């Protein structure tokens, strides 16, 4: 509708709210004029010449990464990734910074790439990038199914932006708690997988009690599954649950 996407959800008290995602050309970079693009390209070409003279110059490589991100992140995706990998080797004192930057850029590229496809209503998005934290979740507000498995997440706090999600897979992460700051309020969430994490205390399930539509949860592979009265405890915390670990409650 007028170049925008809309999806309605129903909030707990019965109010109706509409989330809208505008179809901007680019989400994570400014629109460049032909003149600006030409100037940045000339700078990039100059950096390439300099790097030939000094192959391990970290400042040249980082400048090139930022220039390529400004020009066209998807076009230069592989080259950017290679330079960030090399930076972790030549500048070991800032290795963590480069790794975080690499994960951030990969996430932005994943979101940008999906947004550029014809399936803009984003029924399913898979993000398996070794992430330690989440960002840009506001760009996924219309997504119905999100796969965050096989990352290194320690919290799902940022998932509160996923107000249209029906299915959320956060298996195979490093979760000890589901959230650390506030409860999840995902009114459309029906299925949640938290299998193969490090959840030992079932009290953390209280952070899901405001997910009124939650019917299925998978906790297999967590230490909490060995607790005495495990299934009864989960059912007492999540009264609307219909399926636990693949079995009817």
C-alpha positions in Angstrom: 0.0 0.0 0.0 1.7 3.2 -1.3 5.1 1.3 -1.2 4.7 0.2 2.3 4.0 -3.1 4.1 1.4 -3.6 6.8 0.4 -6.4 9.1 -2.1 -6.2 11.9 -1.7 -7.7 15.3 -4.0 -7.8 18.4 -2.6 -6.7 21.7 -3.5 -8.3 25.0 -6.2 -5.9 25.9 -7.9 -6.2 22.6 -6.6 -3.0 21.0 -5.7 -3.2 17.3 -2.3 -1.9 16.2 -0.7 -1.7 12.8 3.1 -2.0 12.2 4.3 -0.4 8.9 7.6 -0.9 7.2 8.5 1.7 4.6 10.4 0.5 1.5 13.4 2.8 1.6 16.1 2.1 -1.0 18.7 1.4 1.7 18.3 0.7 5.4 21.9 1.0 6.6 23.5 3.6 4.4 22.8 7.0 3.0 21.6 7.5 -0.5 24.6 8.9 -2.5 24.5 11.3 -5.4 26.5 10.4 -8.5 29.1 13.0 -7.5 29.5 11.5 -4.0 29.7 8.0 -5.3 32.4 9.1 -7.8 34.5 10.7 -5.0 34.2 7.7 -2.7 35.1 5.3 -5.6 38.2 7.4 -6.3 39.2 7.2 -2.6 38.7 3.4 -2.7 40.9 3.1 -5.8 43.6 5.2 -4.1 43.4 2.9 -1.1 43.8 -0.2 -3.3 47.0 1.3 -4.7 48.3 2.1 -1.2 47.5 -1.4 0.0 49.6 -2.8 -2.8 52.6 -0.9 -1.4 51.7 -1.8 2.3 49.7 -5.0 2.3 49.4 -5.2 6.1 48.4 -1.5 6.7 45.4 -1.9 9.0 44.2 1.7 8.6 44.1 1.4 4.8 42.2 -1.9 5.1 39.7 -0.5 7.6 39.2 2.7 5.5 38.5 0.4 2.4 35.9 -1.6 4.4 34.1 1.6 5.4 34.2 3.0 1.9 32.8 -0.2 0.4 30.0 -0.2 3.0 29.2 3.3 2.0 29.2 2.6 -1.7 27.4 -0.8 -1.9 27.6 -3.3 1.0 26.1 -6.2 -1.0 28.3 -5.7 -4.1 31.4 -5.6 -1.9 30.3 -8.2 0.7 32.9 -10.8 0.1 35.8 -8.4 -0.2 34.7 -6.6 3.0 34.5 -9.9 4.8 38.0 -10.9 3.7 39.5 -7.6 4.8 37.9 -7.8 8.2 39.2 -11.4 8.6 42.7 -10.2 7.7 42.4 -7.3 10.2 41.9 -9.8 13.0 45.2 -11.3 12.1 47.3 -8.1 11.6 45.8 -6.1 14.5 45.4 -8.7 17.3 44.8 -6.0 19.9 41.5 -5.0 18.3 40.6 -8.5 17.2 37.3 -8.4 19.2 36.3 -5.1 17.5 36.8 -6.5 14.0 34.9 -9.7 14.8 31.9 -7.7 16.2 32.0 -5.4 13.1 32.1 -8.4 10.8 29.0 -9.9 12.6 27.2 -6.6 12.5 27.8 -6.1 8.8 26.8 -9.7 8.0 23.5 -9.2 9.9 22.8 -5.9 8.0 23.5 -7.6 4.7 21.2 -10.5 5.5 18.4 -8.0 6.3 19.1 -5.8 3.3 19.3 -8.8 1.0 15.9 -10.1 2.2 14.4 -6.7 1.9 15.5 -6.4 -1.7 13.8 -9.7 -2.7 10.3 -9.9 -4.0 9.2 -11.7 -0.8 9.1 -8.5 1.2 6.6 -9.8 3.7 9.4 -11.9 5.1 7.6 -15.1 6.1 10.9 -16.6 7.2 14.3 -15.2 8.1 17.3 -17.3 9.1 20.2 -15.6 10.9 23.0 -17.9 11.7 26.1 -15.7 11.9 27.7 -16.5 15.2 26.0 -13.5 16.8 26.7 -12.7 20.5 24.0 -10.1 20.6 21.1 -8.9 18.5 20.6 -5.6 16.7 18.3 -4.1 14.0 15.4 -6.3 15.2 13.2 -3.3 14.5 13.7 -4.0 10.8 12.1 -7.4 11.3 8.9 -6.3 12.9 6.7 -7.9 10.2 8.5 -11.2 10.1 6.4 -14.2 11.0 9.2 -16.8 11.5 12.7 -16.1 12.7 15.5 -18.7 13.0 18.2 -17.5 15.4 19.7 -21.0 16.0 23.4 -21.8 16.1 24.5 -18.4 17.2 26.2 -17.4 20.5 23.3 -15.4 22.0 23.1 -15.0 25.8 19.8 -13.1 25.9 16.6 -12.6 23.8 15.8 -9.1 25.1 15.9 -7.5 21.7 13.4 -10.0 20.3 10.6 -7.8 21.8 10.7 -6.0 18.5 9.4 -9.1 16.7 5.8 -8.3 17.3 4.4 -10.4 14.3 6.6 -13.5 14.9 4.7 -16.8 15.2 7.6 -19.1 15.3 11.0 -18.3 17.0 13.9 -20.7 17.0 16.7 -19.8 19.5 18.1 -23.3 19.8 21.8 -24.0 20.1 22.9 -20.7 21.6 24.5 -19.8 25.0 21.3 -18.8 26.8 21.3 -19.2 30.6 18.3 -16.9 30.9 15.7 -16.1 28.3 15.9 -12.4 29.0 18.0 -10.3 31.3 16.2 -7.0 31.4 12.5 -7.5 30.9 9.9 -10.1 30.0 9.1 -10.9 26.4 5.8 -9.5 25.2 5.3 -11.3 21.9 1.5 -11.6 21.5 1.7 -13.5 18.3 4.3 -16.0 19.3 3.0 -19.6 19.2 6.1 -21.8 19.0 9.5 -21.3 20.7 12.5 -23.5 20.6 15.2 -23.1 23.3 16.7 -26.5 22.9 20.4 -27.1 23.5 21.1 -24.0 25.6 22.4 -23.7 29.2 19.1 -23.0 30.9 19.2 -24.5 34.4 16.6 -22.5 36.4 13.0 -22.9 35.3 12.0 -19.6 36.9 13.3 -17.9 33.8 10.2 -19.2 32.0 8.3 -16.4 33.9 9.6 -14.1 31.3 7.3 -15.8 28.8 4.1 -15.5 30.7 3.1 -12.4 28.7 3.3 -14.4 25.5 -0.4 -15.2 25.6 -0.5 -17.2 22.3 2.5 -19.5 23.2 1.4 -23.1 22.7 4.6 -25.0 22.0 8.0 -24.8 23.7 11.1 -27.0 23.3 13.6 -27.1 26.1 15.4 -30.4 25.3 19.1 -30.4 25.8 19.0 -27.9 28.7 20.1 -28.7 32.3 16.7 -27.8 33.6 15.2 -30.9 31.9 16.9 -33.0 34.6 15.0 -31.2 37.4 12.5 -33.2 39.5 9.0 -32.6 38.4 10.2 -30.8 35.3 7.1 -31.2 33.1 4.7 -30.2 35.9 6.8 -27.2 36.8 6.8 -26.0 33.2 3.0 -26.4 32.9 2.5 -24.5 36.1 4.5 -21.6 34.8 3.0 -21.6 31.3 -0.7 -22.5 31.8 -1.7 -22.2 28.1 1.0 -24.6 26.9 -0.2 -27.5 24.7 3.1 -29.1 23.7 6.4 -29.5 25.6 9.5 -31.0 24.0 7.4 -32.5 21.2 4.9 -34.1 23.4 1.4 -33.0 24.3 1.0 -31.7 27.9 
